[in-house]
């Protein structure tokens, strides 16, 4: 009974904050951009929900004065890099990324020096400093096609995700040296548990993000970015899917496919809750309200760093326009 009362009170609080957010957005000419991994309630109040590539495009092209990013820090940094004239807000500066944290600027600089003559392709899940050292940025939506768009025989560094990097290497057959980083969410899925769920749900399909480890990718019925997995569930004629990525995406899957079933792939340690990104879940509706009200925390990046980091991102966006099938 106490738990139910607490949940009702929480819903009332959220309703109050949501009303306040709507008023503040209108008053301040602000928009909210949210990643698919955010809580469903946050996705529902956002002006735009998408994966990293779509969010980058939206950050670059909008008429708002303020962009509040419901996501993690590297995403908000990307928005600032693409729209330096706008005020970019992030409700919690502790909303980082284990993958971005696995690639420190000083270490990566040495890695490039130790592997000279290679084109540096960096995943968008990196800090502004890593982007500034890169020749081109990619996302999980376009990584394979970006690499294939480079001249044959071109030697490549791929950073920072080892699983996505090895997936790209296997798909393209290119000469790629891969940085040894990883996402704590996508490395923790239990192959055994996934196969057990599949056996208990005949006809179910396993959908896997390319940041997952090789054994999980090998049993996949479909591998793709968050947007690609979402699109697959819409177009596919199946009715039950096991989702091996951060379970926030299931909110959109259910909205677009209310008659289908979606099962979040469990982690190896069922007590750790590692199938959710703890950084993404730091963002709450209350924090969004307070951030919009106070216009802080604000993303601030040095002008030279913005210019250096923008070049490889813009190169990705331009290439993406010419690559069929990317979103």
N, C-alpha and C positions, 0 to 999 in steps of 0.2 A: 504494500500500500504506500509506504514511504517513497519507494522507487518510482511508482506511478505518479505520485504528487510532484516529485522532483522533475520528472519528465514533462509534466504539464506546465510547471513553472518555467522550465527551460524553453518550451515552445512559445510561451507568452513573451519571454525576454527576446527570443529571436524575432518574433513578429514586430516587436517594438523597434529593434535595431534595423530590420529590413525596411520598415516604413521610413525611418530616419535616413537610411542609405539612399533611398529613392529621391527624397527631398534634396539631399546634399548633392547627388549627381546632377540634378537639374540646375541647382543653384550655381554649382562650380563648373558646369560644362565638363563633367568627368565621365569616364567609362570604366567598366570593370572587365578585364580580360582574365579568363580562368582556364587552367589546364584540366584535361580529362581526369587527372588523378585527385582533384579536389573533392571534398565531400559533396554529395548530391545537392544539398540545400544551397551551397555556394554556387555550384554550376547553374542552378535555377535562377539566381539573382544576377548572374553575369550578363553583360551585353554581348559577349562572344565567348564561346568555348571551343577549344581546339587543341591540336598537338603543337609541338614546338615550331614546325614550319609555318603552319597556319597562323599561329600567334605572332610570329615574326612579321609576317605579311600585314597582319592587322595593326600591329604596333606602328608600322611604317606609314600606313595609309588610313587615317581617320581625322576627324575634325575636332577632336576633344582637346582641351587645354591640359587636362590631367588624366593620366592612365594609372589606375590602381591595379596592380598585378596580383591576382590570387594564384600563386604558384610559388616557385622557389627563386632564390636570389639570382642565379645565372639567367633566368628568363627575364626578370626585371632589368637586369643589366643589358641584355640584348635589346629590350625596348628602348632604353636610354641611348644606346649606341645608334639605333636606327632613327630615333626621334629626339635628338639632343635638346631641341627647343621646348619640349614638353616637360612637365613635372611628372616624374615616375615615382609612384609610391609602392611600398611593399609592407604589408601589415606586421610582419615579424622578421627582423633582420637575421634571426637565428634559423630561418627557413633556408638551409643550405642544400647541399647535394653530396652524398658520399662519393659519387662518381667524379664530380668536379674536384672534390677535395683530394682525390687519389692522384691528381696531376698538379704538382706544385710548379710555379713558374721557373724557379732556379734549376730544378731537376729536369724540366722539359727542355730548357735552353741547352743544357749539357747533352741531353739525348739527341737533339737536332745536330749539335756539333759533332757527336760521335757517329752520326749517320749522314754525312754530307751528301749534297747533290740530290736530295729527295724532296719531292713536293709534299708539303705538310697539309694533310687533310684532317681537320679536327672536328669532332662531334660538337654539336651546339651545347651539350652538357659540360661546358667548361667555363672558367672565369674569363673576364675581359682580357686579362694578361695573356692567357693561352691563345685566345682568338687573335690577338695582335701579333703573335709569333707565327700564325698560320697563313697558308696560301689560299685556302678555301675552307669554308665551314660546310658541314652536312648535317642532316637529321636522319633519324631512323627511317623516315619516309623516302628519302632520296639518296641514301649513302651509296648503294650499289650503282645507281645510275650516274651519280656525280663522278664516282671513280671510273666508270666505263666511258664517261665523256672526255676523260683525259687521254692524251695521245698514247697509243700502244707503245710499250717499252719504257714508259715513264716510271721511275722508281718513286715509291710513296712511303711516307710515314703516316700511320693512322693512330689517332689518340682521341680519348683516353681509354675507351672501353674494349677490353680484350675479347669479349664474346662477340660484340658487334663487329669488331675489326676482323676477327677470324671468319665470321659469317661472310663479310664482304670479300675477304681473300678467297674463300671457297667458291663464292658465286662468280667472281670476276677472273680468277686465275692470275691476278696481277702480282707484281713484285712489291709486297707490302711488308714493312716492319711495323709491328703493333706494340703500342705502349701497354704496360701491364696494369690496367685499372679496371674497376668493376663497380656495378650498382648493387648495393646491399639487398635490395628487393629482388632483383632478377636472378641473383646467384643463389637464392635460398629456397627455390621451389623443389619439392620432393618428387622425383621421378616415380618412385614406388607408389606414393599416394595418388599421383595423377593417373597412373595406370589402373590402380584399384578403383578409382572413381569411374574411369572409362568402362571397366568391366561391369560395374554396377549399373551403368546407364547405356545399354546397347544402342548403337547408332549415334552416340554423342561424338562431337568433334573437338579436338584439342587445338586451341589457338594460342600461338606463342609469339612473344616479342623477341626480336633478334638479340637483345641484351641477355637473354637466358643462356645457360650453359649448354654445351653441345648435346649431352644426352637428352635433355628436354626438347631441344630443337629437332632431334632425330625422330621423335615420336609425334611431331606436330602434323596436323592435317593442313594447317596454314600458318605461315610465319609472316609477320608484318608489324608495322608501327601501330600505335594506338588508333590512328585514323583508318589505317588499312584493315585492322581487325574489326573495327566498327562497321566499315563498309562491307566486309565479308559477311557479317551476320545479317545484314540487310538483304544482300543479293542471294545468299545461299538458301537452299531449300530444306536445310536441316532444322531441328527443333530443340536441340540441347547442345550446349557448348561449355567446355572447360577452359577457363580464361587464365593463361599464365602471363599475367602482367599485373601492375598495380590495380586493385579491384575497383578503384574509383570510376574506371571506364564502364563498368557494368551498369551504372546509372543511366548513361546514354543508350547503351545497348537495350536496356529494358524499355526505355521511352520509345525507341524506334521499332522495337520488336516485342510488344506486350504479350504476345501469344507464345513466345519462346522462353526456354529455361537457360539460365546462366549460372555456372558454378565456379566460384573463385578457386584457383589451384592453391592447395595448401603448402605452407613452408615445411622444410625438413624438421624444424622444431615447432611443434604445434602450440607450445606455450609462449613463444617469443613474439607472435604477432607480426613477424617480418614480412608478410605478404603485403602489408600496408607501408607506404613511405611515411616514416615518422616526421620527416621534414615538411612534406606537403600538408600533413594533418595539423601542423602548428598554426595554420591559417584558420581562423574562426570568423563567424559572422560578427561577433562583438568586436574583434580586432579590426575587421574591415570598416565597421562603423566608426570606430575611434580614429583610425588612420585617415579616413575620408574627412572626418570632422576637423582633425588637427593638422592635416596635410603633412604628416610625418609618421613613420620614418620615410625619408626620401632617398632615392638612389642618386648619388653624386659621383661622377667619374671625371677624371682629368681630361681636358680637351684633346691633348695629343693621343692619349690612350683611346679615346673615342674614335678619332680619325684612323688610327692604325687598325683598330678592331673592326671598323665598319667595312673596310675594303674586302676582306675575305667573306664577310656575311653578304655584302652586295653581290659579290661574284657568285655565291650560291644562289641568291634570289634570281639573278639574271639567267644563270644556267637552268634553273628550275622552270623558268617560263618556256624554255625550249625542249624540255623533257616531257614527253607525253606520259600521262598517268600519274604524275605527282600531284599531291594535294598539300 
